[in-house]
């Protein structure tokens, strides 16, 4: 005769506590009956765990449910003073900071360009403090930060950009200034995670997000998981060889757009966005620029497709502009007999990296809170 499963009561309380905390983080305030339905726990178990969580300061009363029939039932929610996570998107020009709670709700945000010669760490910390002041939050209210940056991000949080590898110096300095753990992610990878968890990518087994901003990067999802590569280089597609472009030369970017503009008699100081708007109005020179940029993006997709064969390519950033999407689809059609390529438009536009950072920051905050709340303090030696 088999023995029933059993385990120490402390472990069961921890597992039950995590189930209730996750239900409250996922769905907001709930009654005991709703928590029973969400977790499969008995009323007695839910009541005991809620008492433990209330004593730990993890949950608090959140009004009553007057919508259902019968006596009004009290709701509970995650305690509002559990703190926040910081989600940060840094590009070459500015920083955007969002404070998010454990339920994923944005509580405050601040955005401003980097002043000339301004220290990036000090600027980000200033924006975090601005968000804290708007919430009247305590100095230690931010428990973790997720920061999306352009460039290659190594497994230890180091950044490799135009200035070379920093050995994790940026992450370490920011963690010290914020007095909390900091996780660094490539911004395009965060955009791909946003697409995977909340966009059209969620219905795909595999896809490559092609994000066009100051340059072109790819976020690669294989079998439902983000692929970063051994050293963080996966997705650095802007330097894939293309004839007749010299090896090592960027395929797109401000300098490339400027050169293309000179070749068709348009203002070399104009941005890609300017050319896109002009192309939408039928400007012939702008249309030639957009056609060339589209051709290069299609060839990048073809190269990635031959190696990884994703279900689709998701176009993000400036690549999601209707004029550029139309040009990409037209040029891809010319190669369809040799290599069919499917293109979709991102669900989130230019905010995708920040949305990905918000999602990851909220998840990291929940994990941190659950560990701190449910891990019993070590007993002091007598």
N, C-alpha and C positions, 0 to 999 in steps of 0.2 A: 504494500500500500504506500503511495507517494505521500510525502509530508507536505503540508501547506507552506506557501512562501511566508517567510517571517523576517523581521529585521529589527534592529534597535529602534526604540521610539524616537530618539533624537533624529535619526536619519529620515524616518517617516514624516516627522514634523517639518524637517527642512524641505523635503520633496513637496509636501502639501503646501507649505508656505510659498515656495517658488511658483507652484501652479496658480495660487491665488494672486500673487503679485503680478505674474504675467497676464492673467485675465484682466486685472484692473488696469495695467499699462496698455493693453491692447484695446479694451472696450470702454474705459472710463468708469465712472461711478456705477456700482451695482448693488443690488440687494443680496441678502444671503441666498434666497432662492435662485437668483440669477447666477451666483457663484457656484451653487450646487450643480446647476445645469451645465455651466461652462467647464467645470473641473471634474465632475463625476464623483465628488466627495459627498459624504453624508452631512446632514445638517449639524450633527454633533461635531464632526471634524472641522467643518467650516467655522463654527462658533469658537472652537478651541484655538484654531490657527489665527482667527481675527483678533482674539484676545491677546495672543502672543505678539502679533504685529502691532496692535495698538500700544502695548507696553513698550515696544521698541521704537515707537514714534514713526512707524512706517506707513500707517493708514490713519484716516480720520473720518468722522461723520461727514456726509455730503448731502444732507437733506433727506427728504422722504419721497417715495414713489406713490403718487396719487392717481396714476393712470390705470392701474390694474384694479380689478374688483376685489373687495374684501378690505380688511384693515390696512391702513397705510403702513408700508414697510420702510424701514430706514435704509438708506444707501451708505456705502463706504467708498472711499477713493484713496489713491495714493496721497500721502501727506504733502501739502503744497510746499512745505519747507525742506523737502528732500534735496533740493538743489538742482543744478543745471549742468548741461554739457555745452561746450562752445563748438559750433561748426564754423569753419573758416575757409573761405576761398580766396587764394592769393593769385593774382596774375602779374604781368610785368608792370602794370600801371596802378593797381589799387588793391585794397583788401575789403572783404565783405564778411562781417561777423554776425552770427545768429546765436542767441541763447535758446536752447530747447530743453523741455522737461522730459521726464522719463516716459511720458505718454506720446512723445513726438510732437507736441504742440509748441510752436514758436512763441516765445515770450517777449523777446526783444531783438532788435537788429540795428546795425550801424554799418555804414559804408562810406569810404572816402579814399581819394587817390593818395598815393605815396608822395609826400613833399620831396623836393630834390634833396638828395643826400641823406634822407631820413632813414634811420635804422628800422628795418622791417619788423623786428621783434617789438621794439618800443611802440611802433605804430599800431600793431595788432593788439598789444596790451592796452593801449589807450582806447581802442574801440571796444574791447571787452569791458573796461571800466565804465565807458559811456553806457553800455547796455545794463550793467549792474546798477548804475545810478538811476536809470529810468525805472528799474524794478525795486529800488531801495533794498537791493540784495546785500547780504553780508559779504565781506571780502572773500571768505572761503567757500562761497556758494557754488563755484564752478569746480566740478570734480574731475572732469576729463575734457580734452579738446581733440577734435579731428580736423586736420588741416589739409586742404587740397592745394597742390602747387604744380606749376608746369615743370617739366624736366623729369629725369629718371630718378626714381626713389628706390633705394636699396632696402634689403630686408631689415637692416638695423636703423632705418629712418634717416639715412643720409640722403642728400640731394645732390644730383649731378646736373648742373646747368651750364650756361655759357662761361661761368667762372670756374668750372671744374668741380670735382667732388668736395663736399664740405665735411665729410666724416661724421655727420650727425650733429654738427655744431649748431645749426639753426634749431633743430628739435630740442637739444639740450638747453639752449639759451631760453627758448620759449617756455619749456617746462619749468625752468627755475623762476622765470618772471611771473608765470601764472600760478605757480605752486601747485601743479597738478600734472598727471601724466598727459603726454601729447603723442598723438599718432599722426604720422605724415603719410599722405597718399598722393599718388599722381592724380591730377585733376580729371584727366580723361577717363581713368579707371573709375573714379567716383561717378562720373556721368554715366558710364556703362552700368554701374551698380544701381543707379537711380532708374535706368531704363529696365533693368532686370526685375527690380522689386516693385515698381509702380507704373511702368510704362508698357509699351507694346512688346518689349523684349521678353516680358514674362511668359508670353505664349510660345516663345521660340526655344528650341533645344540649344541652339548655338547662334551667335551673331557677332558682328564686329561693328562697333560704334565708331564712325569716322567724324571727328570733331574738328571743324575748321574755325580757328580764331586767329591768333598771331601766327600760328603754324598749323600743321595738320598732324593729329595724333589719332591713335586707334585704341579703343578699349575692347578686349577680346574675351568673349564668354564662350566656354566650351562645356557641353553637358551641364548647363545651368550654373556653372561656377566661373568666377573671374580668373583669367590666366595672366599672372604677373610675369612669369618667366623666372629663370634661375637668379638673375641679377637685377631684375626690374626693367629690363630693356624691351620686353614684349610690348608691341604696339607702337614703337618708334618708327613710323612708316614714312616720315617726311623726307628721309634720305634714301629711300629705295631707288636703285638705279633705273633711269629712264633715258633712252636715246632720244635726242642728242645731248641731254643734260649731263654735265660732268659728274662722275662719281663723287659723292660727298657734298654736292651742292643741294640746297633745299629745293623742294619741288614747288612749294608755295610759301607765302610770307610777305611782309611789307616790302622787302627789297625786290622780290620777284614781281609783285604787282606793279611796283614802280617801273621796273624794266619793261614789262609788258605794256604799260601805259605809254612810255616813250616810243615804243615801236608802232603805236597806232595814233600817235599825235594827241594823246590826252594828258592831263596834268599828272606828272609823276608823283606829286605830293598828295594826290587824292587817295583815300582809303579804298579797300575792297568794297566796303559798304557803299561808298559814293558811286563806285562803278556799277554796283548791283542796282542802285536806284536809277542811274542813268540808262542802264540796259532795259529796265522795266519800262522806260519811256521811249525805247526804240533807238537809242544812240548806237550807231554802227560800230564805233571804236570800242565802246563799253561792251557790246555784245561779243566782239572778238576776244576781249580780255576774259570774259566769263566763259566763253567756249573753250579757251585754252586751259583755264583753271579746271573746268569740268573734265576735260580730256585727261588731265594729270590725275585727278581723283579717280576716274574710272580705271586707269591703268594701275593705280595703287590697289583698288578693289580687286582687279583681275589677278594681280600678283598674290594678294592674300588669299583669294579664292582658290587658286591652284594649290596652295599649301594646306589650308585649313578647311576649305569647302563649307563655310558657314551657311545657315539657312537664308540669312539676309544681311544686308549692310544697312545700318541705321545712320541717317545723316543728321548731324547736330551742329550747333553753332551757326556760323554763316553759311555752311553747306545746306542748311534747311531753308534758305531763302528760296521762294518759289521760282525765281528766274534761274538760279543755279540748279535747283532740283530738276527743272525741265530740261536744262542743257545736259545734265548728267544722264537722265533717262534717254535722251535722244542719242547721245554718243554710245551709251551702253547697248542700245538697240543695234548699232552697227556691228557689235562683236557677238551678238546673241547666238549666232550659228556656231561659233567656236567655243564660247564660254558664257552661258546664261548667268546673269547677275540680277539679284532682286534687291531693290532699294526701298527703304521705308523712311519716313520723316520722324525724328525724335518727338516724344510726347512733351518735352520740357524746354526746348529752345535753349537760349544762352544760360539759363539758370540751372541746367542739369548738374554741373559739378557741385554747386552749393546744395542742391536738393539731395544729391548723393551723400554729401558731408553731413547734412542734417539727419538723414536716415541712419547713417553709421554712428553718429554721435549719440543719438537717442538709444540705439541698441547697446552701445558701449556703456552708457550711463546706467541702463537697466541692469546689465551684467555686474557692474561695480556695486550698485546699490543692493542687489540681491545677495551678493557675496558678503557685504558688510552687515546687512541686516540679519542674515540667516546663519552666519558663522559664529558659533558661540565663542565668547571671550575665553582665553586660556585661564585655567584656575591658577591662582597664585600659590606658590609653595608655602607651606607653613614654616 
